[in-house]
Amino acid sequence: MSSCFFNFTHALWFALAVAWQVGAGVVQRVPPRDILLRAIALLPACIPAFLWYPQLAKSKFQSDTVWVTLPWERLTPGEIGRTVWGALVLWIGIAIWQHRDRLRASIDPELLAAAGVLGLMYLLLPEKFQNTIEFNRVGSPSAQPFSSSAFPRPDSGGGSKWVYP
């Protein structure tokens, strides 16, 4: 039920939930009956959206789409270093190196897929789209914990204690 309330917070999250359900259903080869049940679970969020959208369309709100930083600029060391992604890339890099012999078995594919989708939102979406500012940044804060959780934690080598078990 809490995920339903989350979908009310922004149309982008609702669209992401729908896309995730479809994508996960295809990848996991979910039977059509179960995909239908998943779709029904989204109805509590769909109904208000369908009732609200005609009012939004009537307002004829228009604004330009703005790209402050282009996708390839977001991958530069300076841009990555200004965000949490800089530390996260280092954390994941160490984990990959230390677990390289058993990496495939130690990665959580669903968390990695979620991190990938949310990371692509940060990378590819514009900063401003219609009446939504910081449009691309909605994916970044959510992608970061998924990214760090998808990989095994780096091994401290016994020289220090980690805060997390």
DSSP file (Angstrom, degrees, kcal/mol; ACC not computed):
  #  RESIDUE AA STRUCTURE BP1 BP2  ACC     N-H-->O    O-->H-N    N-H-->O    O-->H-N    TCO  KAPPA ALPHA  PHI   PSI    X-CA   Y-CA   Z-CA
    1    1 A M     >        0   0    0      0, 0.0     4,-1.6     0, 0.0     3,-0.4   0.000 360.0 360.0 360.0 -35.9    0.0    0.0    0.0
    2    2 A S  H  >  +     0   0    0      1,-0.2     4,-2.0     2,-0.2     5,-0.1   0.858 360.0  57.2 -63.7 -32.9    2.9    2.4    0.7
    3    3 A S  H  > S+     0   0    0      1,-0.2     4,-1.6     2,-0.2    -1,-0.2   0.842 102.2  56.2 -65.9 -30.8    4.1    2.0   -2.8
    4    4 A C  H  > S+     0   0    0     -3,-0.4     4,-0.7     2,-0.2    -1,-0.2   0.925 107.7  47.4 -64.4 -44.0    0.7    3.2   -4.0
    5    5 A F  H >X S+     0   0    0     -4,-1.6     3,-0.8     1,-0.2     4,-0.6   0.869 107.4  57.4 -64.5 -35.8    1.1    6.4   -2.0
    6    6 A F  H >< S+     0   0    0     -4,-2.0     3,-1.2     1,-0.2     4,-0.5   0.878 100.9  57.0 -60.8 -38.3    4.6    6.9   -3.4
    7    7 A N  H 3< S+     0   0    0     -4,-1.6     3,-0.4     1,-0.3     7,-0.4   0.728  98.9  61.0 -67.7 -21.2    3.1    6.8   -6.9
    8    8 A F  H << S+     0   0    0     -3,-0.8    -1,-0.3    -4,-0.7    -2,-0.2   0.705  88.8  73.4 -75.1 -18.9    0.9    9.8   -6.0
    9    9 A T  S << S-     0   0    0     -3,-1.2     2,-0.3    -4,-0.6    -1,-0.2   0.799 112.6  -1.0 -70.5 -28.9    3.8   12.0   -5.2
   10   10 A H     >  -     0   0    0     -4,-0.5     4,-1.7    -3,-0.4     3,-0.4  -0.957  58.7-129.6-162.4 140.5    4.9   12.5   -8.8
   11   11 A A  H  > S+     0   0    0     -2,-0.3     4,-2.7     1,-0.2     5,-0.2   0.827 109.3  60.7 -61.5 -31.2    3.7   11.4  -12.2
   12   12 A L  H  > S+     0   0    0      2,-0.2     4,-2.4     1,-0.2    -1,-0.2   0.907 103.8  48.6 -64.0 -40.9    7.2   10.4  -13.1
   13   13 A W  H  > S+     0   0    0     -3,-0.4     4,-2.4     2,-0.2    -1,-0.2   0.880 111.2  51.2 -65.7 -36.6    7.3    7.9  -10.2
   14   14 A F  H  X S+     0   0    0     -4,-1.7     4,-2.2    -7,-0.4    -2,-0.2   0.939 110.7  47.4 -64.5 -46.4    4.0    6.5  -11.4
   15   15 A A  H  X S+     0   0    0     -4,-2.7     4,-2.6     1,-0.2    -2,-0.2   0.892 111.7  51.5 -61.5 -39.0    5.2    6.1  -14.9
   16   16 A L  H  X S+     0   0    0     -4,-2.4     4,-2.9     2,-0.2    -1,-0.2   0.903 107.7  52.3 -64.3 -40.8    8.4    4.4  -13.6
   17   17 A A  H  X S+     0   0    0     -4,-2.4     4,-2.2     2,-0.2    -2,-0.2   0.911 111.4  46.5 -61.5 -42.3    6.2    2.0  -11.5
   18   18 A V  H  X S+     0   0    0     -4,-2.2     4,-2.2     2,-0.2    -2,-0.2   0.940 114.5  46.8 -65.0 -47.0    4.2    1.1  -14.6
   19   19 A A  H  X S+     0   0    0     -4,-2.6     4,-3.0     1,-0.2     5,-0.2   0.891 111.7  51.9 -62.3 -39.0    7.4    0.6  -16.7
   20   20 A W  H  X S+     0   0    0     -4,-2.9     4,-3.1     2,-0.2     5,-0.3   0.917 108.9  50.0 -64.5 -42.8    9.0   -1.4  -13.9
   21   21 A Q  H  X S+     0   0    0     -4,-2.2     4,-1.8     2,-0.2    -2,-0.2   0.913 114.9  43.6 -62.6 -42.7    6.0   -3.7  -13.7
   22   22 A V  H  X S+     0   0    0     -4,-2.2     4,-2.1     2,-0.2    -2,-0.2   0.949 116.9  45.8 -67.1 -48.9    6.0   -4.3  -17.4
   23   23 A G  H  X S+     0   0    0     -4,-3.0     4,-2.7     1,-0.2     5,-0.2   0.920 113.9  47.6 -61.8 -45.6    9.8   -4.7  -17.7
   24   24 A A  H  X S+     0   0    0     -4,-3.1     4,-2.6    -5,-0.2    -1,-0.2   0.887 110.4  53.8 -63.8 -37.7   10.1   -7.0  -14.7
   25   25 A G  H  <>S+     0   0    0     -4,-1.8     5,-2.6    -5,-0.3     4,-0.3   0.896 112.3  43.5 -63.1 -40.1    7.2   -9.1  -16.0
   26   26 A V  H ><5S+     0   0    0     -4,-2.1     3,-0.8     3,-0.2    -2,-0.2   0.943 116.9  45.1 -70.3 -48.3    8.9   -9.6  -19.4
   27   27 A V  H 3<5S+     0   0    0     -4,-2.7    -2,-0.2     1,-0.2    -3,-0.2   0.902 118.2  42.7 -63.3 -42.5   12.4  -10.3  -18.0
   28   28 A Q  T 3<5S-     0   0    0     -4,-2.6    -1,-0.2    -5,-0.2    -2,-0.2   0.452 107.3-125.8 -85.2   0.1   11.1  -12.7  -15.3
   29   29 A R  T < 5 -     0   0    0     -3,-0.8    -3,-0.2    -4,-0.3    -4,-0.1   0.933  37.9-170.4  53.2  50.9    8.7  -14.3  -17.8
   30   30 A V      < -     0   0    0     -5,-2.6    -1,-0.2    -6,-0.2     5,-0.1  -0.508  27.2-105.4 -71.8 136.2    5.7  -13.7  -15.5
   31   31 A P    >>  -     0   0    0      0, 0.0     4,-1.9     0, 0.0     3,-0.7  -0.283  29.3-113.1 -60.3 148.5    2.5  -15.5  -16.6
   32   32 A P  H 3> S+     0   0    0      0, 0.0     4,-2.2     0, 0.0     5,-0.2   0.838 115.8  58.6 -54.0 -36.4   -0.1  -13.2  -18.1
   33   33 A R  H 3> S+     0   0    0      1,-0.2     4,-1.8     2,-0.2     5,-0.1   0.910 107.5  46.3 -60.7 -42.1   -2.5  -13.8  -15.2
   34   34 A D  H <> S+     0   0    0     -3,-0.7     4,-2.2     2,-0.2    -1,-0.2   0.855 109.3  54.0 -70.4 -34.7    0.2  -12.4  -12.7
   35   35 A I  H  X S+     0   0    0     -4,-1.9     4,-2.3     2,-0.2    -1,-0.2   0.897 107.9  51.7 -64.0 -38.5    0.9   -9.4  -15.0
   36   36 A L  H  X S+     0   0    0     -4,-2.2     4,-2.4     2,-0.2    -2,-0.2   0.907 108.5  50.6 -63.3 -41.7   -2.8   -8.7  -14.9
   37   37 A L  H  X S+     0   0    0     -4,-1.8     4,-1.7     2,-0.2    -2,-0.2   0.884 109.8  50.7 -63.4 -38.2   -2.8   -8.8  -11.1
   38   38 A R  H  X S+     0   0    0     -4,-2.2     4,-0.8     2,-0.2    -2,-0.2   0.901 109.9  50.2 -64.7 -39.9    0.2   -6.5  -11.0
   39   39 A A  H >< S+     0   0    0     -4,-2.3     3,-0.9     1,-0.2     4,-0.5   0.899 108.1  52.6 -65.1 -40.0   -1.7   -4.1  -13.3
   40   40 A I  H >< S+     0   0    0     -4,-2.4     3,-1.3     1,-0.2    -1,-0.2   0.865 101.7  60.8 -63.0 -35.3   -4.7   -4.2  -11.0
   41   41 A A  H 3< S+     0   0    0     -4,-1.7    -1,-0.2     1,-0.3    -2,-0.2   0.766 102.6  52.6 -63.5 -24.5   -2.5   -3.3   -8.1
   42   42 A L  T XX S+     0   0    0     -3,-0.9     4,-1.9    -4,-0.8     3,-1.2   0.570  83.7  91.6 -85.9  -9.7   -1.7    0.0   -9.9
   43   43 A L  H <> S+     0   0    0     -3,-1.3     4,-2.5    -4,-0.5    -1,-0.2   0.862  74.9  62.7 -56.8 -40.2   -5.3    0.9  -10.4
   44   44 A P  H 34 S+     0   0    0      0, 0.0    -1,-0.3     0, 0.0    -2,-0.1   0.832 113.3  37.6 -56.8 -28.4   -5.6    2.9   -7.1
   45   45 A A  H <> S+     0   0    0     -3,-1.2     4,-1.2    -4,-0.2    -2,-0.2   0.769 114.0  56.9 -89.1 -28.6   -3.0    5.3   -8.6
   46   46 A C  H  X S+     0   0    0     -4,-1.9     4,-2.8     2,-0.2     5,-0.3   0.916  98.9  58.1 -68.2 -44.3   -4.3    5.1  -12.1
   47   47 A I  H  X S+     0   0    0     -4,-2.5     4,-1.9     1,-0.2     5,-0.2   0.935 108.8  42.5 -59.2 -52.3   -7.8    6.2  -11.4
   48   48 A P  H  > S+     0   0    0      0, 0.0     4,-2.4     0, 0.0    -1,-0.2   0.884 113.8  54.5 -61.9 -34.4   -6.9    9.6   -9.9
   49   49 A A  H  X S+     0   0    0     -4,-1.2     4,-2.4     1,-0.2    -2,-0.2   0.926 109.3  46.3 -64.2 -43.4   -4.3   10.2  -12.6
   50   50 A F  H  < S+     0   0    0     -4,-2.8    -1,-0.2     1,-0.2    -3,-0.2   0.828 114.8  47.8 -68.7 -30.5   -6.9    9.7  -15.3
   51   51 A L  H  < S+     0   0    0     -4,-1.9     4,-0.4    -5,-0.3    -2,-0.2   0.846 116.5  43.4 -74.8 -34.1   -9.3   11.9  -13.6
   52   52 A W  H >X S+     0   0    0     -4,-2.4     4,-1.5    -5,-0.2     3,-0.8   0.834  98.4  71.7 -81.2 -34.4   -6.7   14.6  -13.0
   53   53 A Y  H 3X S+     0   0    0     -4,-2.4     4,-2.7     1,-0.3     5,-0.2   0.857  90.1  57.4 -58.8 -42.3   -5.0   14.7  -16.4
   54   54 A P  H 3> S+     0   0    0      0, 0.0     4,-1.8     0, 0.0    -1,-0.3   0.876 106.8  51.2 -57.4 -34.7   -7.9   16.3  -18.4
   55   55 A Q  H <> S+     0   0    0     -3,-0.8     4,-1.1    -4,-0.4    -2,-0.2   0.900 110.3  48.8 -66.9 -39.6   -7.7   19.3  -16.0
   56   56 A L  H  X>S+     0   0    0     -4,-1.5     4,-0.6     1,-0.2     5,-0.6   0.917 109.8  51.6 -64.2 -42.9   -4.0   19.6  -16.6
   57   57 A A  H ><5S+     0   0    0     -4,-2.7     3,-0.9     1,-0.2    -1,-0.2   0.862 105.7  56.0 -63.7 -35.4   -4.4   19.4  -20.3
   58   58 A K  H 3<5S+     0   0    0     -4,-1.8    -1,-0.2     1,-0.2    -2,-0.2   0.806  96.4  64.6 -66.1 -29.3   -7.0   22.2  -20.2
   59   59 A S  H 3<5S-     0   0    0     -4,-1.1    -1,-0.2    -3,-0.5    -2,-0.2   0.742  88.8-152.3 -68.4 -21.6   -4.5   24.5  -18.5
   60   60 A K  T <<5 -     0   0    0     -3,-0.9     2,-0.2    -4,-0.6    -3,-0.1   0.827  21.8-177.0  52.3  36.5   -2.3   24.4  -21.6
   61   61 A F      < -     0   0    0     -5,-0.6     2,-0.4     1,-0.0    -1,-0.2  -0.467   1.0-174.3 -64.9 131.1    0.7   25.1  -19.4
   62   62 A Q        +     0   0    0     -2,-0.2     2,-0.3    -3,-0.1    -1,-0.0  -0.993  14.8 153.8-131.4 135.9    3.8   25.4  -21.6
   63   63 A S        -     0   0    0     -2,-0.4    67,-0.4    65,-0.0     2,-0.1  -0.974  42.7 -97.7-153.1 157.4    7.5   25.8  -20.8
   64   64 A D        -     0   0    0     -2,-0.3     2,-0.4    65,-0.1    66,-0.0  -0.374  32.6-116.0 -74.5 151.5   10.7   25.0  -22.5
   65   65 A T        -     0   0    0     64,-0.1     2,-0.5    -2,-0.1    64,-0.2  -0.757  36.2-156.5 -82.6 132.6   12.7   21.8  -21.9
   66   66 A V  B     -A  128   0A   0     62,-2.1    62,-1.8    -2,-0.4    61,-1.3  -0.949  18.4-169.9-122.0 129.4   16.0   22.8  -20.4
   67   67 A W        +     0   0    0     -2,-0.5     3,-0.2    59,-0.2    -2,-0.0  -0.941  10.9 170.8-112.4 105.0   19.3   20.9  -20.4
   68   68 A V  S    S+     0   0    0     -2,-0.6     2,-0.4     1,-0.3    -1,-0.2   0.923  80.2  21.2 -77.4 -48.2   21.8   22.6  -18.1
   69   69 A T  S    S-     0   0    0      5,-0.0    -1,-0.3     2,-0.0    58,-0.1  -0.983  86.3-132.5-119.3 133.0   24.3   19.7  -18.4
   70   70 A L    >>  -     0   0    0     -2,-0.4     4,-1.5    -3,-0.2     3,-0.9  -0.419  30.8-102.6 -78.9 158.5   24.1   17.3  -21.3
   71   71 A P  T 34 S+     0   0    0      0, 0.0     4,-0.4     0, 0.0     3,-0.4   0.870 122.1  48.4 -51.8 -43.2   24.2   13.6  -20.6
   72   72 A W  T >4 S+     0   0    0      1,-0.2     3,-0.7     2,-0.2     4,-0.1   0.805 107.9  56.2 -70.9 -26.0   27.8   13.2  -21.7
   73   73 A E  G X4 S+     0   0    0     -3,-0.9     3,-1.2     1,-0.2     6,-0.3   0.788  98.3  62.3 -71.6 -26.5   28.8   16.1  -19.5
   74   74 A R  G 3< S+     0   0    0     -4,-1.5    -1,-0.2    -3,-0.4    -2,-0.2   0.628  99.1  56.9 -72.4 -11.9   27.2   14.4  -16.5
   75   75 A L  G <  S+     0   0    0     -3,-0.7    -1,-0.2    -4,-0.4    -2,-0.2   0.405  80.8 112.5 -97.8   0.5   29.8   11.6  -16.9
   76   76 A T  S <> S-     0   0    0     -3,-1.2     4,-2.6     1,-0.1     5,-0.3  -0.407  79.3-116.5 -72.7 151.4   32.8   13.9  -16.6
   77   77 A P  H  > S+     0   0    0      0, 0.0     4,-2.6     0, 0.0     5,-0.1   0.863 114.4  54.3 -56.4 -37.0   35.1   13.4  -13.6
   78   78 A G  H  > S+     0   0    0      2,-0.2     4,-1.1     1,-0.2    -4,-0.1   0.919 111.4  43.3 -63.7 -43.9   34.2   17.0  -12.4
   79   79 A E  H  4 S+     0   0    0     -6,-0.3     3,-0.3     2,-0.2     4,-0.3   0.915 116.2  47.1 -69.0 -43.1   30.5   16.4  -12.5
   80   80 A I  H >< S+     0   0    0     -4,-2.6     3,-1.4     1,-0.2     6,-1.3   0.904 110.0  54.5 -64.7 -40.2   30.7   12.9  -10.9
   81   81 A G  H 3< S+     0   0    0     -4,-2.6    -1,-0.2    -5,-0.3    -2,-0.2   0.760 100.8  59.4 -65.7 -25.3   33.0   14.3   -8.2
   82   82 A R  T 3< S+     0   0    0     -4,-1.1    -1,-0.3    -3,-0.3     2,-0.2   0.531 106.8  55.2 -80.5  -5.1   30.6   17.0   -7.2
   83   83 A T  S X  S-     0   0    0     -3,-1.4     3,-1.2    -4,-0.3     4,-0.5  -0.655  99.1 -99.6-119.0 175.3   27.9   14.4   -6.4
   84   84 A V  T 3> S+     0   0    0      1,-0.2     4,-2.2    -2,-0.2     3,-0.4   0.714 110.8  81.3 -65.3 -20.1   27.7   11.4   -4.1
   85   85 A W  H 3> S+     0   0    0      1,-0.2     4,-3.0     2,-0.2    -1,-0.2   0.815  80.8  64.3 -58.9 -30.3   28.4    9.3   -7.2
   86   86 A G  H <> S+     0   0    0     -6,-1.3     4,-1.5    -3,-1.2    -1,-0.2   0.951 108.8  37.4 -58.9 -50.5   32.1   10.0   -6.9
   87   87 A A  H  > S+     0   0    0     -4,-0.5     4,-2.5    -3,-0.4    -1,-0.2   0.866 116.7  53.9 -67.9 -36.4   32.4    8.2   -3.6
   88   88 A L  H  X S+     0   0    0     -4,-2.2     4,-2.9     2,-0.2     5,-0.3   0.893 105.4  52.3 -67.4 -39.7   30.0    5.5   -4.8
   89   89 A V  H  X S+     0   0    0     -4,-3.0     4,-2.5     2,-0.2    -1,-0.2   0.910 111.6  47.6 -61.8 -41.4   32.0    4.8   -7.9
   90   90 A L  H  X S+     0   0    0     -4,-1.5     4,-2.4    -5,-0.2    -2,-0.2   0.934 112.3  49.4 -63.3 -46.7   35.1    4.3   -5.7
   91   91 A W  H  X S+     0   0    0     -4,-2.5     4,-2.1     1,-0.2    -2,-0.2   0.929 115.1  43.2 -57.5 -49.4   33.1    2.0   -3.3
   92   92 A I  H  X S+     0   0    0     -4,-2.9     4,-2.9     2,-0.2     5,-0.2   0.890 111.3  55.4 -67.5 -39.5   31.7   -0.1   -6.1
   93   93 A G  H  X S+     0   0    0     -4,-2.5     4,-2.3    -5,-0.3    -2,-0.2   0.915 109.5  46.1 -59.0 -44.2   35.1   -0.2   -7.9
   94   94 A I  H  X S+     0   0    0     -4,-2.4     4,-2.7     2,-0.2     5,-0.2   0.918 113.0  50.4 -64.3 -43.0   36.8   -1.6   -4.8
   95   95 A A  H  X S+     0   0    0     -4,-2.1     4,-1.9    -5,-0.2    -2,-0.2   0.912 111.0  48.4 -62.1 -42.8   34.0   -4.1   -4.3
   96   96 A I  H  < S+     0   0    0     -4,-2.9    -1,-0.2     2,-0.2    -2,-0.2   0.928 113.4  47.4 -63.8 -44.4   34.3   -5.3   -7.9
   97   97 A W  H >< S+     0   0    0     -4,-2.3     3,-1.0    -5,-0.2    -2,-0.2   0.933 114.7  45.2 -62.7 -46.1   38.0   -5.6   -7.7
   98   98 A Q  H 3< S+     0   0    0     -4,-2.7     3,-0.2     1,-0.2    -1,-0.2   0.798 122.5  35.9 -70.8 -28.0   38.0   -7.5   -4.4
   99   99 A H  T >< S+     0   0    0     -4,-1.9     3,-1.3    -5,-0.2    -1,-0.2   0.078  78.8 121.7-111.0  22.7   35.2   -9.9   -5.5
  100  100 A R  G X  S+     0   0    0     -3,-1.0     3,-0.6     1,-0.3     4,-0.2   0.784  71.2  55.9 -60.9 -29.7   36.2  -10.2   -9.1
  101  101 A D  G 3  S+     0   0    0     -3,-0.2    -1,-0.3     1,-0.2    -2,-0.1   0.740 125.8  20.9 -76.8 -21.0   36.5  -14.0   -8.9
  102  102 A R  G <> S+     0   0    0     -3,-1.3     4,-1.1     1,-0.1    -1,-0.2  -0.041  86.7 124.8-131.8  30.5   33.0  -14.5   -7.6
  103  103 A L  H X>  +     0   0    0     -3,-0.6     4,-0.8     1,-0.2     3,-0.7   0.907  69.0  54.6 -62.6 -46.5   31.4  -11.2   -8.8
  104  104 A R  H >4 S+     0   0    0      1,-0.3     3,-0.6    -4,-0.2    -1,-0.2   0.888 111.0  46.0 -57.9 -40.8   28.5  -12.7  -10.8
  105  105 A A  H 34 S+     0   0    0      1,-0.2    -1,-0.3    -3,-0.2    -2,-0.2   0.722 112.4  51.4 -74.8 -21.1   27.3  -14.7   -7.8
  106  106 A S  H << S+     0   0    0     -4,-1.1     2,-0.4    -3,-0.7    -1,-0.2   0.466  89.6  91.1 -99.7  -0.7   27.6  -11.7   -5.4
  107  107 A I  S << S-     0   0    0     -4,-0.8    44,-0.2    -3,-0.6    43,-0.1  -0.784  71.5-136.1 -94.9 137.3   25.7   -9.1   -7.4
  108  108 A D     >  -     0   0    0     42,-2.3     4,-2.3    -2,-0.4     5,-0.2  -0.827  15.2-160.6 -89.6 108.4   21.9   -8.7   -6.8
  109  109 A P  H  > S+     0   0    0      0, 0.0     4,-2.3     0, 0.0    -1,-0.2   0.837  86.1  51.2 -64.9 -33.8   20.5   -8.4  -10.4
  110  110 A E  H  > S+     0   0    0      2,-0.2     4,-2.3     1,-0.2     5,-0.2   0.917 112.4  45.4 -70.7 -41.1   17.2   -6.8   -9.3
  111  111 A L  H  > S+     0   0    0      2,-0.2     4,-2.5     1,-0.2    -1,-0.2   0.895 113.6  50.9 -65.9 -38.1   18.9   -4.1   -7.3
  112  112 A L  H  X S+     0   0    0     -4,-2.3     4,-2.4     2,-0.2    -2,-0.2   0.892 109.7  49.9 -65.7 -39.4   21.4   -3.5  -10.1
  113  113 A A  H  X S+     0   0    0     -4,-2.3     4,-2.6     2,-0.2     5,-0.2   0.919 111.3  48.8 -64.6 -43.4   18.5   -3.2  -12.6
  114  114 A A  H  X S+     0   0    0     -4,-2.3     4,-2.5     1,-0.2     5,-0.2   0.926 112.4  48.5 -61.7 -43.9   16.7   -0.7  -10.4
  115  115 A A  H  X S+     0   0    0     -4,-2.5     4,-2.6     1,-0.2    -1,-0.2   0.898 111.4  51.2 -62.1 -40.1   20.0    1.3   -9.9
  116  116 A G  H  X S+     0   0    0     -4,-2.4     4,-2.3     2,-0.2    -2,-0.2   0.922 111.1  46.0 -64.2 -45.4   20.5    1.2  -13.7
  117  117 A V  H  X S+     0   0    0     -4,-2.6     4,-1.6     2,-0.2    -2,-0.2   0.941 117.1  43.7 -63.5 -47.4   17.0    2.5  -14.5
  118  118 A L  H  X S+     0   0    0     -4,-2.5     4,-1.7     1,-0.2    -2,-0.2   0.865 113.0  52.4 -68.1 -35.2   17.2    5.2  -11.9
  119  119 A G  H  X S+     0   0    0     -4,-2.6     4,-2.3    -5,-0.2    -1,-0.2   0.879 107.2  52.4 -66.1 -38.1   20.8    6.1  -13.0
  120  120 A L  H  X S+     0   0    0     -4,-2.3     4,-3.1     2,-0.2     5,-0.4   0.848 104.2  57.2 -66.0 -33.0   19.7    6.4  -16.6
  121  121 A M  H  X S+     0   0    0     -4,-1.6     4,-2.0     2,-0.2    -1,-0.2   0.943 109.6  44.8 -60.3 -46.1   16.9    8.8  -15.5
  122  122 A Y  H  < S+     0   0    0     -4,-1.7    -2,-0.2     1,-0.2    -1,-0.2   0.914 118.3  44.3 -61.6 -42.6   19.6   11.0  -14.0
  123  123 A L  H  < S+     0   0    0     -4,-2.3    -2,-0.2     1,-0.1    -1,-0.2   0.894 124.1  28.3 -72.0 -41.1   21.8   10.7  -17.0
  124  124 A L  H  < S+     0   0    0     -4,-3.1    -3,-0.2    -5,-0.1    -2,-0.2   0.717  96.0  88.7-101.7 -23.5   19.3   11.2  -19.8
  125  125 A L  S  < S-     0   0    0     -4,-2.0    11,-0.1    -5,-0.4     4,-0.0  -0.470  76.5-112.9 -80.6 150.2   16.4   13.3  -18.5
  126  126 A P        -     0   0    0      0, 0.0    10,-0.8     0, 0.0   -59,-0.2  -0.300  20.4-118.8 -73.6 163.7   16.6   17.1  -18.8
  127  127 A E  S    S+     0   0    0    -61,-1.3     8,-2.9     1,-0.2     7,-0.7   0.862 100.9  29.6 -70.1 -35.6   16.8   19.4  -15.8
  128  128 A K  E     +AB  66 133A   0    -62,-1.8   -62,-2.1     5,-0.2     2,-0.4  -0.990  63.2 169.2-130.9 130.7   13.5   21.1  -16.6
  129  129 A F  E >   - B   0 132A   0      3,-2.3     3,-2.2    -2,-0.4   -64,-0.1  -0.947  65.8 -49.7-141.8 118.1   10.5   19.6  -18.4
  130  130 A Q  T 3  S-     0   0    0    -67,-0.4   -68,-0.1    -2,-0.4   -66,-0.0  -0.366 124.7 -16.9  51.3-119.9    7.2   21.4  -18.4
  131  131 A N  T 3  S+     0   0    0     -2,-0.1     2,-0.6   -70,-0.1    -1,-0.3   0.179 116.2  98.3-100.5  20.1    6.5   22.3  -14.8
  132  132 A T  E <   -B  129   0A   0     -3,-2.2    -3,-2.3     0, 0.0     3,-0.5  -0.928  54.5-165.0-110.3 117.8    9.0   19.9  -13.3
  133  133 A I  E    S+B  128   0A   0     -2,-0.6    -5,-0.2     1,-0.2    -2,-0.0  -0.658  75.4  22.2 -96.7 158.7   12.3   21.3  -12.2
  134  134 A E  S >  S+     0   0    0     -7,-0.7     3,-0.5    -2,-0.2     4,-0.5   0.864  79.0 161.5  53.2  37.4   15.3   19.2  -11.4
  135  135 A F  G >   +     0   0    0     -8,-2.9     3,-0.9    -3,-0.5     4,-0.2   0.869  67.7  46.8 -56.9 -43.7   13.5   16.5  -13.5
  136  136 A N  G >  S+     0   0    0    -10,-0.8     3,-1.0     1,-0.2     4,-0.5   0.773 102.1  65.9 -72.2 -25.2   16.6   14.4  -14.0
  137  137 A R  G <  S+     0   0    0     -3,-0.5    -1,-0.2     1,-0.2    -2,-0.2   0.556  77.8  81.7 -79.3  -6.7   17.7   14.5  -10.4
  138  138 A V  G <  S+     0   0    0     -3,-0.9     4,-0.5    -4,-0.5    -1,-0.2   0.820  95.0  47.1 -67.1 -27.4   14.7   12.5   -9.1
  139  139 A G  S <> S+     0   0    0     -3,-1.0     4,-2.2    -4,-0.2    -1,-0.2   0.796  98.7  69.4 -82.1 -28.5   16.4    9.3  -10.1
  140  140 A S  H  > S+     0   0    0     -4,-0.5     4,-1.7     1,-0.2    -2,-0.2   0.921  96.6  47.1 -62.7 -50.5   19.8   10.0   -8.6
  141  141 A P  H  4 S+     0   0    0      0, 0.0    -1,-0.2     0, 0.0    -2,-0.1   0.849 117.6  44.9 -62.8 -30.3   19.1    9.9   -4.9
  142  142 A S  H  > S+     0   0    0     -4,-0.5     4,-1.1     1,-0.2    -2,-0.2   0.821 109.5  55.0 -80.2 -31.4   17.1    6.6   -5.3
  143  143 A A  H  X S+     0   0    0     -4,-2.2     4,-2.7   -25,-0.2     5,-0.2   0.840  97.1  66.4 -69.8 -32.2   19.7    5.0   -7.6
  144  144 A Q  H  X S+     0   0    0     -4,-1.7     4,-2.3     1,-0.2     5,-0.2   0.927 102.9  41.1 -62.7 -49.9   22.6    5.5   -5.1
  145  145 A P  H  > S+     0   0    0      0, 0.0     4,-2.0     0, 0.0    -1,-0.2   0.886 115.7  52.1 -67.1 -33.4   21.4    3.1   -2.4
  146  146 A F  H  X S+     0   0    0     -4,-1.1     4,-1.7     2,-0.2    -2,-0.2   0.910 110.2  50.1 -63.6 -39.8   20.3    0.6   -5.0
  147  147 A S  H  X S+     0   0    0     -4,-2.7     4,-0.9     1,-0.2    -1,-0.2   0.940 113.0  43.7 -63.3 -48.5   23.8    0.8   -6.5
  148  148 A S  H  < S+     0   0    0     -4,-2.3    -1,-0.2     1,-0.2    -2,-0.2   0.821 116.0  48.8 -69.7 -28.9   25.7    0.3   -3.3
  149  149 A S  H  < S+     0   0    0     -4,-2.0    -1,-0.2    -5,-0.2    -2,-0.2   0.743 101.5  63.3 -81.2 -23.3   23.3   -2.5   -2.2
  150  150 A A  H  < S+     0   0    0     -4,-1.7   -42,-2.3   -39,-0.2    -1,-0.2   0.803 101.2  57.8 -71.5 -28.2   23.5   -4.4   -5.5
  151  151 A F  S  < S-     0   0    0     -4,-0.9   -44,-0.1   -44,-0.2     2,-0.1  -0.665  96.3-100.2-100.7 155.9   27.3   -5.0   -5.1
  152  152 A P        -     0   0    0      0, 0.0   -53,-0.1     0, 0.0    -1,-0.1  -0.411  47.3-101.6 -68.1 152.4   29.0   -6.8   -2.2
  153  153 A R        -     0   0    0      1,-0.1   -61,-0.1    -4,-0.1    -4,-0.0  -0.466  43.8 -95.9 -73.6 148.2   30.6   -4.5    0.3
  154  154 A P        -     0   0    0      0, 0.0     2,-0.4     0, 0.0   -59,-0.1  -0.324  40.2-114.4 -60.7 146.0   34.3   -4.0    0.0
  155  155 A D        -     0   0    0    -61,-0.2   -57,-0.0     1,-0.1   -56,-0.0  -0.708  14.8-151.3 -86.0 129.0   36.3   -6.2    2.3
  156  156 A S    >   -     0   0    0     -2,-0.4     3,-1.0     4,-0.1     4,-0.2   0.616  30.0-128.4 -77.4 -11.7   38.2   -4.3    5.0
  157  157 A G  T 3   -     0   0    0      1,-0.2    -1,-0.1     2,-0.1    -2,-0.1   0.622  54.6 -77.0  74.2  12.5   40.9   -7.0    5.2
  158  158 A G  T 3  S+     0   0    0      2,-0.3    -1,-0.2     1,-0.1     3,-0.1   0.368 112.3 107.3  82.4  -7.0   40.6   -7.2    9.0
  159  159 A G  S <  S+     0   0    0     -3,-1.0     2,-0.3     1,-0.1    -2,-0.1   0.725  86.2  14.4 -79.0 -20.7   42.5   -4.0    9.6
  160  160 A S  S    S-     0   0    0     -4,-0.2     2,-0.4     0, 0.0    -2,-0.3  -0.963  78.3-110.1-147.3 163.0   39.4   -2.0   10.6
  161  161 A K        -     0   0    0     -2,-0.3     2,-0.2    -3,-0.1     3,-0.0  -0.816  29.0-134.2 -97.6 134.6   35.8   -2.6   11.6
  162  162 A W        -     0   0    0     -2,-0.4    -7,-0.0     2,-0.1    -6,-0.0  -0.582  10.2-133.7 -83.3 150.4   33.1   -1.6    9.2
  163  163 A V  S    S+     0   0    0     -2,-0.2    -1,-0.1     2,-0.0    -2,-0.0   0.865  92.1  57.8 -69.8 -36.3   30.1    0.4   10.5
  164  164 A Y              0   0    0      1,-0.1    -2,-0.1    -3,-0.0    -1,-0.0  -0.769 360.0 360.0-100.3 140.8   27.7   -1.9    8.7
  165  165 A P              0   0    0      0, 0.0    -1,-0.1     0, 0.0    -2,-0.0   0.506 360.0 360.0 -69.8 360.0   27.6   -5.7    9.2
